[in-house]
C-alpha cells in the first residue's frame, strides 16, 4: 500500500485541511496528533514539517515490527514512536486528533467498528477529533483505478473502498458525528472529520 502514501503536490491531507485553525492544544506537553497505523511515519513527518509552529506532541503508532524498523534518526525529535495494535484499547487518551490513513479500507465493517470503538473510547467529547483519510468512491461512474482497488480489497481482505455515503454510515454506526468532508482539488481522496456523537 506504500504507493498510496504519497501523491502529487496538494493532495496530502495537511495541504487541504485547515489544521492551523482547527488543531490546537493548550500546552506543548499535550498530545496534538496520534497517527494510528502510521507505518514508518511519512504522513506524520509531512504534517510536522508543514506545521512546526503548532504546539503539542505527535505520536506515531504501529505494530512492533514496523516501529522496530524505524531508524531513530528518521523521525524528528518531536515525534514519538509507539507500539500499538489498533485492535486493542488506545493508550493515548484525550489527544486533540486521532488520524487514520488507509487503515479502515483494509477491513470489513465489523473490524472497522472495533478499530473505531477503541479510538472513540480514548477521545474526550468534542475536544478530540477523528480524522479518517481514505479513497472516497463516486456513487457512479467510478474510474478504472478506483474500481480495481475496490475489487482488490474485496478479494484480498473481504473489505471495500467506500463511497461518501458508506463512509458516513460506517462512522455514524461506530458512534461518531461527521463534521465535514475535506477533499483535495484533484484525486479521489477525502478526509472525514468527526467527533463522538
PADREN-575130 format. One line per field, with one value per residue: chain; residue in one letter; residue number from 1; x negated, y, z negated of N, C-alpha, C, O in turn. Coordinates in Angstrom, 1 decimal, always signed. Layout:
ch: c(A, ...)
aa: c(a, ...)
i: c(NUM, ...)
n_px: c(X, ...)
n_py: c(Y, ...)
n_pz: c(Z, ...)
ca_px: c(X, ...)
ca_py: c(Y, ...)
ca_pz: c(Z, ...)
c_px: c(X, ...)
c_py: c(Y, ...)
c_pz: c(Z, ...)
o_px: c(X, ...)
o_py: c(Y, ...)
o_pz: c(Z, ...)
//
This chain:
ch: c(A, A, A, A, A, A, A, A, A, A, A, A, A, A, A, A, A, A, A, A, A, A, A, A, A, A, A, A, A, A, A, A, A, A, A, A, A, A, A, A, A, A, A, A, A, A, A, A, A, A, A, A, A, A, A, A, A, A, A, A, A, A, A, A, A, A, A, A, A, A, A, A, A, A, A, A, A, A, A, A, A, A, A, A, A, A, A, A, A, A, A, A, A, A, A, A, A, A, A, A, A, A, A, A, A, A, A, A, A, A, A, A, A, A, A, A, A, A, A, A, A, A, A, A, A, A, A, A, A, A, A, A, A, A, A, A, A, A, A, A, A, A, A, A, A, A, A, A, A, A, A, A, A, A, A, A, A, A, A, A, A, A, A, A, A, A, A, A, A, A, A, A, A, A, A, A, A, A, A, A, A, A, A, A, A, A, A, A, A, A, A, A, A, A, A, A, A)
aa: c(x, x, x, x, x, x, x, x, x, x, x, x, x, x, x, x, x, x, x, x, x, x, x, x, x, x, x, x, x, x, x, x, x, x, x, x, x, x, x, x, x, x, x, x, x, x, x, x, x, x, x, x, x, x, x, x, x, x, x, x, x, x, x, x, x, x, x, x, x, x, x, x, x, x, x, x, x, x, x, x, x, x, x, x, x, x, x, x, x, x, x, x, x, x, x, x, x, x, x, x, x, x, x, x, x, x, x, x, x, x, x, x, x, x, x, x, x, x, x, x, x, x, x, x, x, x, x, x, x, x, x, x, x, x, x, x, x, x, x, x, x, x, x, x, x, x, x, x, x, x, x, x, x, x, x, x, x, x, x, x, x, x, x, x, x, x, x, x, x, x, x, x, x, x, x, x, x, x, x, x, x, x, x, x, x, x, x, x, x, x, x, x, x, x, x, x, x)
i: c(1, 2, 3, 4, 5, 6, 7, 8, 9, 10, 11, 12, 13, 14, 15, 16, 17, 18, 19, 20, 21, 22, 23, 24, 25, 26, 27, 28, 29, 30, 31, 32, 33, 34, 35, 36, 37, 38, 39, 40, 41, 42, 43, 44, 45, 46, 47, 48, 49, 50, 51, 52, 53, 54, 55, 56, 57, 58, 59, 60, 61, 62, 63, 64, 65, 66, 67, 68, 69, 70, 71, 72, 73, 74, 75, 76, 77, 78, 79, 80, 81, 82, 83, 84, 85, 86, 87, 88, 89, 90, 91, 92, 93, 94, 95, 96, 97, 98, 99, 100, 101, 102, 103, 104, 105, 106, 107, 108, 109, 110, 111, 112, 113, 114, 115, 116, 117, 118, 119, 120, 121, 122, 123, 124, 125, 126, 127, 128, 129, 130, 131, 132, 133, 134, 135, 136, 137, 138, 139, 140, 141, 142, 143, 144, 145, 146, 147, 148, 149, 150, 151, 152, 153, 154, 155, 156, 157, 158, 159, 160, 161, 162, 163, 164, 165, 166, 167, 168, 169, 170, 171, 172, 173, 174, 175, 176, 177, 178, 179, 180, 181, 182, 183, 184, 185, 186, 187, 188, 189, 190, 191, 192, 193, 194, 195, 196, 197)
n_px: c(-0.8, -2.2, -2.4, -0.2, -0.7, -1.8, -1.4, -0.6, -1.7, +0.2, +2.1, +1.9, +3.2, +2.8, +2.5, +4.9, +6.7, +7.6, +5.5, +4.1, +5.9, +7.8, +6.6, +5.6, +3.8, +3.5, +1.0, -2.5, -3.0, -0.7, +1.0, +1.1, +1.6, +2.3, +1.1, +2.4, +1.6, -0.4, -2.6, -5.9, -6.0, -5.6, -3.4, -3.1, -5.5, -5.4, -3.2, -4.3, -6.5, -5.1, -3.6, -5.2, -5.1, -2.8, -1.9, -2.4, -2.5, -3.4, -2.4, -3.4, -2.0, -2.2, -2.4, -4.7, -6.9, -7.0, -7.5, -9.9, -11.5, -12.0, -14.5, -16.2, -17.1, -15.4, -13.0, -11.7, -12.6, -10.4, -8.4, -7.1, -7.6, -5.5, -4.5, -1.6, +1.3, +4.1, +6.4, +6.6, +7.2, +6.9, +4.0, +3.4, +4.9, +7.4, +6.2, +5.8, +6.3, +7.0, +5.7, +6.3, +5.1, +5.8, +6.4, +8.8, +10.1, +9.0, +10.5, +13.5, +16.8, +17.3, +14.8, +13.7, +15.4, +14.6, +12.0, +12.5, +14.1, +12.2, +10.7, +12.7, +13.4, +11.1, +11.2, +12.1, +15.0, +16.2, +13.8, +11.8, +10.9, +11.6, +9.8, +10.2, +8.6, +9.1, +9.6, +12.4, +15.0, +16.9, +20.4, +21.4, +20.1, +17.3, +13.8, +11.3, +9.0, +9.8, +12.0, +10.6, +9.1, +11.1, +12.1, +9.8, +9.5, +11.8, +11.2, +8.7, +9.0, +11.7, +12.9, +13.6, +13.5, +15.0, +18.0, +18.9, +21.3, +21.2, +19.0, +19.9, +22.0, +20.6, +19.0, +20.9, +22.3, +20.5, +20.6, +19.9, +20.1, +20.1, +18.4, +17.4, +16.3, +13.4, +11.6, +9.0, +8.0, +7.8, +8.0, +9.1, +9.2, +10.3, +10.8, +12.3, +13.8, +14.6, +16.5, +17.1, +20.4)
n_py: c(-1.2, +1.1, +2.9, +4.4, +6.2, +8.4, +11.3, +13.5, +17.0, +19.0, +17.1, +15.9, +15.4, +17.5, +19.5, +20.4, +20.4, +22.6, +22.6, +24.4, +26.2, +24.5, +22.6, +22.6, +22.8, +23.2, +23.2, +22.5, +19.9, +18.5, +16.1, +16.5, +15.2, +11.8, +9.4, +6.6, +3.4, +4.2, +3.4, +3.9, +6.6, +8.6, +10.3, +11.7, +12.9, +14.6, +16.2, +17.4, +18.8, +20.7, +22.1, +23.1, +25.0, +24.6, +23.8, +20.9, +17.3, +14.8, +11.6, +8.5, +5.5, +2.0, -1.5, -3.7, -4.8, -2.9, -0.5, -1.1, -1.2, +1.4, +3.8, +5.5, +8.1, +8.8, +10.0, +13.2, +14.9, +15.6, +13.8, +10.9, +7.5, +4.7, +1.5, -0.1, -2.0, -1.6, -3.0, -3.2, -1.5, +2.0, +3.6, +6.3, +8.8, +11.4, +13.0, +15.7, +15.1, +12.2, +10.1, +8.3, +6.8, +5.2, +2.8, +1.8, +0.9, -1.5, -3.3, -5.2, -4.0, -4.9, -5.3, -2.8, -1.2, -2.1, -1.1, +1.6, +1.9, +1.6, +4.0, +5.9, +5.5, +6.6, +9.3, +12.7, +13.9, +16.6, +17.8, +16.3, +15.1, +12.9, +12.0, +10.7, +9.5, +8.6, +6.8, +7.9, +6.7, +7.6, +7.8, +6.8, +6.0, +5.4, +5.6, +3.6, +2.8, +3.1, +1.4, -1.0, -1.1, -1.4, -3.9, -5.4, -5.0, -6.4, -9.0, -9.6, -8.9, -9.1, -6.7, -3.3, -0.4, +2.7, +4.6, +8.1, +8.1, +5.5, +5.7, +7.6, +6.2, +4.1, +5.5, +6.8, +4.6, +3.7, +5.4, +8.1, +11.5, +13.1, +15.9, +17.2, +16.9, +16.8, +17.6, +17.2, +19.2, +17.6, +14.1, +11.1, +11.1, +11.7, +13.5, +12.7, +14.4, +14.0, +13.8, +12.4, +11.2)
n_pz: c(+0.0, +0.0, +2.2, +2.1, +0.1, +0.9, +2.9, +5.7, +5.5, +3.2, +2.6, +0.2, -3.1, -4.9, -3.2, -2.3, -4.5, -7.1, -9.3, -10.9, -12.0, -13.1, -14.8, -17.9, -21.0, -24.6, -25.8, -25.2, -26.2, -25.8, -23.8, -20.4, -17.9, -17.0, -15.0, -13.9, -13.1, -11.4, -9.9, -8.9, -9.3, -7.4, -6.8, -9.2, -9.5, -7.3, -8.1, -10.4, -9.3, -7.8, -9.8, -11.9, -13.8, -15.4, -18.7, -20.8, -21.3, -19.0, -18.0, -16.7, -15.8, -15.4, -14.7, -16.5, -14.8, -12.7, -14.0, -15.1, -12.8, -12.2, -11.8, -14.4, -13.8, -11.8, -12.5, -13.4, -16.4, -17.9, -17.3, -18.7, -18.6, -18.9, -20.0, -19.0, -18.7, -16.7, -17.3, -19.9, -23.2, -22.9, -23.9, -24.2, -25.7, -25.3, -23.2, -20.9, -18.2, -16.4, -13.9, -11.0, -8.2, -5.2, -6.6, -7.5, -5.2, -4.7, -6.1, -6.8, -7.8, -10.5, -11.7, -11.3, -12.8, -15.4, -15.5, -15.4, -17.7, -19.8, -19.4, -19.7, -22.4, -23.6, -23.1, -24.0, -24.5, -22.4, -22.3, -21.2, -18.0, -15.2, -12.4, -9.3, -6.6, -3.4, -0.3, +1.6, +3.1, +6.1, +6.4, +8.7, +12.0, +11.5, +11.7, +13.5, +12.0, +9.3, +9.3, +9.7, +7.4, +5.5, +6.1, +5.6, +2.8, +2.0, +2.8, +1.5, -1.2, -2.0, -2.2, -1.3, +0.9, +0.2, +0.7, +0.2, -1.2, -2.3, -3.9, -5.8, -6.9, -8.1, -10.0, -11.5, -12.5, -14.2, -16.3, -15.9, -14.9, -11.9, -11.0, -8.8, -5.3, -3.7, -0.8, +1.7, +4.5, +6.7, +7.5, +5.8, +3.1, -0.4, -3.4, -6.3, -8.9, -12.3, -15.3, -18.6, -18.9)
ca_px: c(+0.0, -3.0, -2.2, +0.9, -1.1, -2.3, -0.6, -1.1, -1.6, +1.6, +3.1, +1.7, +4.4, +2.4, +2.5, +6.3, +7.4, +7.1, +5.0, +3.6, +7.0, +8.6, +5.9, +4.9, +3.7, +3.1, -0.4, -3.4, -3.0, +0.5, +0.9, +1.8, +2.0, +1.8, +1.2, +2.7, +1.3, -1.0, -3.7, -7.2, -5.8, -5.7, -2.3, -3.3, -6.7, -4.9, -2.4, -5.3, -7.2, -4.1, -3.0, -6.2, -4.7, -1.7, -2.4, -1.9, -3.2, -3.0, -2.7, -3.3, -1.7, -2.1, -2.7, -6.2, -7.9, -7.1, -8.1, -11.3, -12.2, -12.3, -15.7, -15.9, -17.3, -14.5, -11.9, -12.1, -12.6, -9.0, -7.6, -7.3, -7.1, -4.9, -4.0, -0.2, +2.2, +5.3, +7.5, +6.6, +7.5, +6.0, +3.3, +3.3, +6.3, +7.6, +5.5, +6.7, +6.7, +6.6, +5.7, +6.2, +5.0, +5.9, +6.4, +10.2, +10.5, +8.5, +11.3, +15.0, +17.4, +17.2, +13.5, +13.6, +16.1, +13.8, +10.9, +13.1, +14.5, +11.0, +10.4, +13.8, +13.2, +10.0, +11.5, +12.7, +16.1, +15.9, +12.4, +11.0, +11.5, +11.1, +9.5, +10.1, +8.1, +9.3, +10.2, +13.8, +15.5, +18.1, +21.6, +21.5, +19.0, +16.0, +12.7, +10.8, +8.1, +10.6, +12.7, +9.7, +8.7, +12.2, +12.1, +8.6, +9.8, +12.8, +10.6, +7.6, +9.3, +13.1, +13.3, +14.0, +13.4, +16.3, +18.5, +19.0, +22.4, +20.8, +18.1, +20.7, +22.7, +19.6, +18.6, +22.1, +22.6, +19.4, +20.8, +19.3, +20.9, +19.3, +18.4, +17.1, +15.5, +12.4, +11.1, +8.1, +8.6, +7.8, +7.9, +10.3, +9.1, +11.1, +10.6, +13.5, +13.5, +15.7, +16.4, +18.0, +21.8)
ca_py: c(+0.0, +2.3, +3.8, +5.3, +7.0, +9.7, +11.7, +14.8, +18.2, +19.5, +16.1, +15.4, +15.9, +18.7, +20.6, +20.9, +20.5, +23.7, +22.2, +25.5, +26.8, +23.5, +21.7, +23.4, +22.3, +24.3, +23.1, +21.6, +18.6, +17.8, +15.4, +17.2, +14.2, +10.4, +8.7, +5.2, +2.5, +5.2, +2.9, +4.5, +8.0, +9.6, +11.3, +12.5, +13.8, +15.7, +17.2, +18.1, +19.8, +21.8, +22.8, +23.0, +26.0, +24.1, +23.1, +19.6, +16.1, +14.0, +10.2, +7.6, +4.2, +0.9, -2.8, -3.7, -4.9, -1.7, +0.5, -1.6, -0.9, +2.9, +4.3, +6.6, +9.4, +9.1, +10.8, +14.4, +14.7, +15.9, +12.6, +9.7, +6.2, +3.9, +0.3, -0.2, -2.7, -0.9, -3.8, -3.2, -0.2, +3.1, +4.0, +7.8, +9.3, +12.8, +13.7, +16.6, +14.5, +10.8, +10.1, +7.0, +6.9, +3.9, +1.7, +1.2, +0.3, -2.9, -4.2, -5.1, -3.1, -5.4, -5.0, -1.3, -0.7, -2.4, -0.1, +2.9, +1.9, +1.9, +5.4, +6.7, +5.4, +7.4, +10.7, +13.5, +14.7, +17.3, +18.3, +15.4, +14.9, +11.8, +12.3, +9.5, +9.8, +7.4, +6.9, +8.0, +6.5, +8.3, +7.0, +6.1, +6.4, +5.2, +5.4, +2.2, +2.5, +3.0, +0.1, -2.1, -1.1, -1.9, -5.4, -5.9, -5.0, -7.4, -10.3, -9.8, -8.6, -9.1, -5.4, -2.5, +1.0, +3.1, +5.9, +9.0, +7.6, +4.4, +6.2, +8.3, +5.2, +3.4, +6.3, +7.1, +3.4, +3.5, +6.3, +9.4, +12.5, +13.7, +17.4, +17.7, +16.1, +17.7, +17.0, +17.9, +19.7, +16.5, +12.8, +10.5, +11.0, +12.6, +13.5, +12.8, +14.9, +13.5, +13.8, +11.5, +11.6)
ca_pz: c(+0.0, -0.1, +3.3, +1.7, -1.0, +1.4, +4.1, +6.3, +4.6, +3.0, +2.3, -1.2, -3.9, -5.5, -2.2, -2.1, -5.7, -7.8, -10.6, -11.7, -12.6, -13.8, -15.7, -18.9, -22.4, -25.5, -26.3, -24.4, -26.7, -25.4, -22.5, -19.3, -16.9, -17.0, -13.7, -14.2, -12.0, -10.6, -9.2, -9.3, -9.7, -6.3, -7.0, -10.4, -9.2, -6.4, -8.9, -11.3, -8.5, -7.4, -10.9, -13.0, -14.9, -16.2, -19.8, -21.2, -20.9, -17.8, -18.3, -15.6, -16.3, -14.6, -15.4, -16.9, -13.7, -11.9, -14.8, -15.3, -11.6, -12.0, -12.3, -15.3, -13.2, -10.7, -13.0, -14.1, -17.9, -18.4, -17.0, -19.5, -18.0, -20.0, -19.6, -19.3, -17.8, -16.8, -17.8, -21.4, -23.6, -22.5, -25.1, -24.3, -26.0, -25.2, -22.2, -20.1, -16.9, -16.1, -12.5, -10.3, -6.7, -4.5, -7.6, -7.6, -3.9, -4.8, -7.0, -6.7, -8.8, -11.8, -12.3, -11.3, -14.0, -16.5, -15.5, -15.7, -19.1, -20.6, -19.2, -20.4, -23.9, -24.1, -22.8, -25.1, -23.9, -21.1, -22.3, -20.4, -16.6, -14.5, -11.0, -8.5, -5.3, -2.6, +1.0, +1.5, +4.5, +6.6, +6.3, +10.0, +12.9, +10.8, +12.6, +13.6, +10.9, +8.1, +9.4, +9.5, +5.9, +4.8, +6.3, +4.8, +1.4, +1.7, +3.0, +0.6, -2.6, -2.2, -2.5, -0.1, +1.0, -0.2, +1.2, -0.9, -2.0, -3.0, -5.0, -6.8, -7.6, -8.9, -11.1, -12.4, -13.1, -15.2, -17.4, -15.5, -14.1, -10.8, -11.0, -7.4, -4.4, -3.1, +0.4, +2.5, +5.8, +7.7, +6.9, +5.2, +1.6, -1.2, -4.8, -7.1, -10.3, -13.1, -16.8, -19.3, -18.8)
c_px: c(-0.9, -2.8, -1.0, +0.6, -1.7, -1.5, -1.2, -1.0, -0.1, +2.6, +2.9, +2.8, +4.0, +2.3, +3.9, +7.1, +6.8, +6.6, +4.6, +4.7, +7.9, +8.0, +5.1, +4.9, +3.2, +1.6, -1.2, -3.4, -1.8, +0.2, +1.7, +2.4, +1.4, +2.1, +1.2, +2.5, +0.5, -2.3, -5.0, -7.2, -5.8, -4.6, -2.6, -4.5, -6.2, -4.1, -3.4, -6.0, -6.4, -3.7, -3.9, -5.8, -3.6, -2.3, -1.8, -2.7, -2.6, -3.4, -2.4, -3.1, -1.6, -2.5, -4.3, -7.1, -8.1, -7.8, -9.6, -12.2, -12.5, -13.6, -15.5, -16.1, -16.3, -13.3, -12.4, -11.9, -11.2, -8.1, -8.0, -6.8, -6.7, -4.3, -2.5, +0.5, +3.6, +6.6, +7.5, +6.9, +6.4, +5.3, +3.2, +4.7, +6.3, +6.7, +6.4, +7.2, +6.2, +6.8, +5.5, +6.2, +4.9, +5.7, +7.8, +10.6, +10.0, +9.4, +12.8, +15.5, +17.2, +15.9, +13.2, +14.2, +15.3, +12.6, +11.4, +13.6, +13.4, +10.6, +11.5, +13.7, +12.1, +10.2, +12.2, +13.8, +15.8, +14.5, +11.5, +11.7, +10.8, +11.0, +9.3, +9.8, +8.1, +9.7, +11.7, +14.4, +16.7, +19.2, +21.8, +20.4, +17.6, +14.9, +12.1, +9.9, +8.9, +11.4, +11.8, +9.2, +9.8, +12.3, +10.9, +8.9, +10.8, +12.1, +9.5, +8.1, +10.8, +13.6, +13.6, +13.5, +14.8, +16.7, +18.6, +20.2, +22.0, +19.8, +18.9, +21.4, +21.8, +19.3, +19.7, +22.5, +21.6, +19.5, +20.1, +20.3, +19.9, +19.5, +18.2, +16.3, +14.7, +11.8, +10.0, +8.7, +8.6, +7.6, +9.2, +10.2, +10.0, +10.7, +11.9, +13.1, +14.8, +15.4, +17.3, +19.4, +22.4)
c_py: c(+1.3, +3.3, +4.8, +6.3, +8.3, +10.0, +13.0, +15.9, +18.6, +18.4, +15.4, +16.1, +17.3, +19.9, +21.2, +21.0, +21.7, +23.4, +23.3, +26.2, +25.8, +22.7, +22.5, +22.7, +23.4, +24.3, +22.2, +20.2, +17.8, +17.1, +16.1, +16.2, +12.8, +9.8, +7.2, +4.4, +3.3, +4.7, +3.5, +6.0, +9.0, +10.7, +12.3, +13.4, +14.9, +16.7, +18.0, +19.2, +21.0, +22.6, +22.7, +24.0, +25.6, +23.4, +21.8, +18.5, +15.4, +12.5, +9.3, +6.2, +3.2, -0.4, -2.9, -3.9, -3.7, -0.6, +0.2, -1.2, +0.6, +3.2, +5.5, +8.0, +9.8, +10.0, +12.1, +14.2, +14.9, +14.7, +11.4, +8.5, +5.3, +2.7, +0.2, -1.0, -2.1, -1.7, -4.0, -1.7, +0.8, +3.6, +5.5, +8.3, +10.9, +13.6, +14.7, +15.9, +13.1, +10.6, +8.7, +7.2, +5.5, +2.7, +1.0, +0.5, -1.2, -3.9, -4.0, -4.3, -3.6, -5.0, -3.5, -0.7, -1.0, -1.4, +1.2, +3.0, +2.2, +3.4, +6.2, +6.7, +6.3, +8.9, +11.3, +14.4, +15.3, +18.0, +17.6, +15.2, +13.6, +12.3, +11.0, +9.9, +8.6, +7.7, +7.0, +7.9, +7.3, +7.3, +6.2, +6.7, +6.4, +5.0, +4.0, +1.9, +2.3, +1.7, -1.1, -2.2, -1.7, -3.4, -6.0, -6.0, -6.2, -8.8, -10.6, -9.8, -8.8, -7.8, -4.6, -1.1, +1.5, +4.4, +6.9, +8.6, +6.4, +4.7, +6.8, +7.2, +4.4, +4.2, +6.6, +5.8, +3.0, +4.5, +7.7, +10.2, +13.2, +15.2, +17.9, +16.7, +17.0, +17.0, +17.8, +18.4, +18.6, +15.2, +12.4, +10.4, +12.0, +12.4, +13.7, +13.3, +14.6, +13.7, +12.7, +12.0, +11.7)
c_pz: c(+0.0, +1.0, +3.0, +0.6, -0.4, +2.7, +4.7, +5.3, +4.5, +2.6, +0.9, -2.1, -4.5, -4.5, -2.1, -3.4, -6.6, -9.2, -11.5, -12.5, -13.4, -14.9, -16.7, -20.3, -23.3, -25.8, -25.4, -24.9, -26.4, -24.1, -21.4, -18.3, -17.1, -15.7, -14.0, -13.0, -10.9, -9.9, -9.8, -9.5, -8.6, -6.4, -8.1, -10.2, -8.3, -7.2, -9.8, -10.5, -8.1, -8.6, -12.1, -14.2, -15.8, -17.4, -20.0, -20.7, -19.7, -18.1, -17.1, -16.2, -15.2, -15.3, -15.6, -15.7, -12.9, -12.7, -15.0, -14.0, -11.4, -12.6, -13.2, -14.7, -12.1, -11.2, -13.6, -15.6, -18.5, -18.2, -17.9, -18.8, -19.1, -19.4, -20.0, -18.2, -17.9, -17.1, -19.3, -21.9, -23.3, -23.8, -25.3, -24.5, -25.8, -24.3, -21.5, -18.9, -16.9, -14.6, -12.0, -8.8, -6.1, -5.5, -7.5, -6.3, -3.9, -5.5, -6.7, -7.9, -10.2, -12.5, -12.3, -12.5, -15.3, -16.6, -16.0, -17.2, -20.0, -20.5, -20.0, -21.9, -24.5, -23.9, -24.0, -24.4, -22.6, -21.2, -21.4, -19.0, -16.0, -13.0, -10.3, -7.1, -4.4, -1.2, +0.8, +2.9, +4.8, +6.5, +7.6, +10.9, +12.3, +11.9, +12.5, +12.4, +9.6, +8.1, +9.1, +8.0, +5.1, +4.9, +5.6, +3.3, +1.0, +1.8, +1.8, -0.9, -3.0, -2.7, -1.2, -0.2, +0.8, +0.5, +0.0, -1.8, -2.8, -4.2, -6.1, -7.6, -8.5, -10.2, -12.1, -13.1, -14.2, -16.3, -17.1, -14.8, -13.1, -10.8, -9.6, -6.6, -3.6, -1.9, +1.1, +3.8, +6.8, +6.9, +6.3, +3.6, +0.9, -2.6, -5.5, -8.5, -11.1, -14.6, -17.3, -19.3, -20.2)
o_px: c(-0.3, -3.0, -0.9, +1.4, -2.0, -1.1, -2.2, -0.2, +0.6, +3.7, +3.7, +3.1, +4.9, +2.1, +4.0, +8.3, +5.6, +7.2, +4.8, +4.4, +8.6, +8.6, +4.0, +5.9, +2.6, +1.0, -0.7, -3.8, -1.7, -0.7, +3.0, +3.5, +0.2, +3.3, +0.2, +3.1, +0.7, -3.0, -5.2, -8.2, -5.9, -4.9, -2.5, -4.5, -6.6, -4.3, -3.2, -6.1, -6.8, -3.5, -3.5, -6.2, -3.4, -3.0, -0.7, -3.5, -1.4, -4.5, -1.3, -3.9, -1.1, -2.9, -5.0, -8.1, -9.2, -8.7, -10.5, -13.4, -13.3, -13.9, -14.7, -15.4, -16.3, -12.7, -13.4, -11.1, -10.9, -7.1, -9.2, -5.6, -7.3, -3.6, -2.1, +0.3, +4.2, +7.7, +8.3, +6.9, +5.3, +6.0, +3.0, +5.5, +5.4, +6.5, +7.6, +8.4, +5.0, +7.8, +4.6, +7.1, +4.0, +5.0, +7.8, +11.4, +10.4, +9.2, +13.3, +14.8, +17.0, +15.9, +12.6, +13.7, +15.3, +12.4, +10.8, +13.5, +13.5, +10.2, +11.1, +13.9, +12.1, +9.5, +12.9, +13.5, +15.3, +14.2, +10.6, +12.9, +9.7, +11.9, +8.4, +10.6, +7.3, +10.1, +12.3, +14.3, +17.5, +19.0, +22.4, +19.9, +16.8, +15.2, +12.4, +10.0, +8.6, +11.5, +12.2, +9.1, +9.6, +12.5, +11.1, +8.6, +10.7, +12.3, +9.5, +7.6, +11.2, +14.6, +14.0, +13.2, +15.8, +15.8, +18.4, +20.1, +22.4, +19.9, +18.6, +21.5, +22.2, +19.3, +19.6, +22.9, +21.9, +18.6, +19.8, +21.3, +18.9, +20.6, +18.8, +15.7, +15.2, +11.4, +10.1, +9.8, +9.5, +7.1, +10.1, +11.1, +10.6, +10.2, +12.5, +12.3, +15.9, +14.3, +18.1, +19.7, +23.6)
o_py: c(+2.4, +4.5, +5.9, +7.1, +9.2, +9.1, +13.5, +15.9, +18.7, +18.7, +14.6, +17.2, +18.1, +21.0, +22.4, +21.5, +21.7, +23.9, +23.3, +26.8, +26.2, +22.2, +23.0, +22.1, +24.3, +25.4, +21.3, +19.3, +16.6, +17.5, +16.2, +16.3, +12.7, +9.8, +6.6, +4.6, +3.1, +5.6, +3.6, +6.6, +10.2, +11.9, +13.5, +14.5, +16.1, +17.9, +19.2, +20.3, +22.1, +23.8, +22.4, +23.7, +26.2, +22.4, +21.5, +18.6, +15.6, +12.2, +9.4, +5.7, +3.4, -0.3, -2.2, -3.2, -3.4, +0.0, +1.1, -1.1, +0.9, +2.9, +6.4, +8.9, +10.9, +10.6, +12.1, +13.3, +14.2, +14.6, +11.0, +8.5, +5.2, +2.7, +0.5, -0.8, -2.0, -1.2, -4.7, -0.8, +0.6, +4.1, +6.0, +8.2, +11.5, +14.8, +14.4, +16.0, +12.8, +10.9, +8.0, +7.8, +4.7, +1.8, -0.2, -0.4, -2.0, -5.1, -3.0, -4.0, -2.8, -4.5, -3.0, +0.2, -0.1, -0.9, +1.9, +4.1, +3.0, +4.0, +7.1, +7.7, +6.6, +9.7, +10.7, +15.4, +14.7, +18.7, +18.1, +15.2, +13.3, +12.9, +10.3, +10.5, +7.7, +8.9, +6.3, +8.8, +7.7, +6.1, +5.1, +7.8, +7.3, +4.2, +3.3, +0.8, +1.3, +1.0, -2.1, -3.3, -2.5, -4.1, -7.1, -7.0, -6.8, -9.7, -11.7, -10.5, -8.5, -7.6, -5.2, -0.6, +0.9, +5.2, +6.4, +8.6, +6.3, +4.1, +6.6, +7.3, +4.1, +3.7, +6.5, +5.8, +2.2, +4.6, +8.4, +9.8, +13.8, +15.7, +19.0, +15.8, +17.9, +15.8, +19.1, +18.0, +18.7, +15.2, +13.1, +9.8, +12.9, +11.4, +14.8, +12.7, +14.9, +13.7, +12.2, +13.2, +12.1)
o_pz: c(+0.0, +0.8, +3.6, +0.2, -1.2, +3.4, +4.1, +4.4, +5.4, +2.3, +0.5, -1.8, -4.6, -4.9, -1.7, -3.3, -6.7, -10.2, -12.7, -13.5, -14.3, -15.8, -16.3, -20.6, -22.8, -26.1, -24.8, -24.2, -26.6, -23.3, -21.6, -17.9, -17.4, -15.2, -14.2, -11.9, -9.7, -9.3, -11.0, -9.7, -8.9, -6.2, -8.0, -10.7, -8.5, -7.0, -9.9, -11.0, -8.0, -8.4, -13.2, -15.3, -16.8, -17.3, -19.5, -19.7, -19.5, -18.4, -16.5, -17.0, -14.1, -16.5, -14.9, -15.7, -12.4, -12.2, -14.9, -14.1, -10.5, -13.8, -12.9, -15.1, -11.6, -10.3, -14.3, -16.0, -19.5, -18.8, -17.9, -18.4, -20.2, -18.4, -21.1, -17.0, -18.9, -17.2, -19.9, -21.0, -23.4, -24.7, -26.4, -23.6, -26.2, -24.5, -21.5, -18.5, -17.2, -14.0, -12.4, -8.2, -6.5, -5.2, -7.3, -6.4, -3.0, -5.5, -6.3, -8.8, -11.1, -13.6, -13.2, -13.1, -16.2, -17.7, -16.8, -17.8, -21.0, -21.5, -20.7, -22.5, -25.6, -24.5, -24.8, -23.9, -21.7, -20.2, -20.9, -19.0, -16.3, -12.5, -10.6, -6.4, -4.6, -0.9, +0.0, +3.7, +3.9, +6.5, +7.6, +10.7, +12.6, +12.8, +11.5, +11.8, +8.9, +7.1, +8.5, +7.5, +4.2, +3.9, +5.0, +2.7, +0.0, +0.9, +1.3, -1.7, -4.1, -3.4, -0.2, -1.3, +1.3, +0.8, -1.2, -3.0, -4.0, -5.2, -7.3, -8.8, -9.6, -11.3, -13.3, -14.3, -15.1, -17.2, -18.1, -14.2, -13.6, -10.6, -9.2, -7.2, -2.9, -2.0, +1.1, +4.1, +7.7, +5.8, +6.2, +3.0, +1.5, -3.1, -5.4, -9.2, -10.7, -15.0, -16.6, -19.6, -20.3)
//
